[in-house]
């Protein structure tokens, strides 16, 4: 469990499978998924391309930066995996939707 946030893990749906992913303090959701051997879509890792855009199903995240998602995307709960840090322990992202 992360000492700073108290967040131990988050859920991710990827390729039709629901995964429980260990959260590593200070790392993005994408970094945590890659550390566990998962293969979500991504490319630039700097909020420029939008390849890692996913739907936030539950919980709250903070994006470090956003250079590609529109206001409409944000209103529809889309986030960038490469920039997202969980704020609550119930974060669930859908990489398939």
Secondary structure, 3 states (H helix, E strand, C coil): CCCCCCCCEEEEEECCEEEEEECCCCCCHHHHHHHCCCCCCCCCCCCCCCCCEEEEEECCEEECCCCCCCHHHHHCCEEEHHHEEECCCCCEEECCC
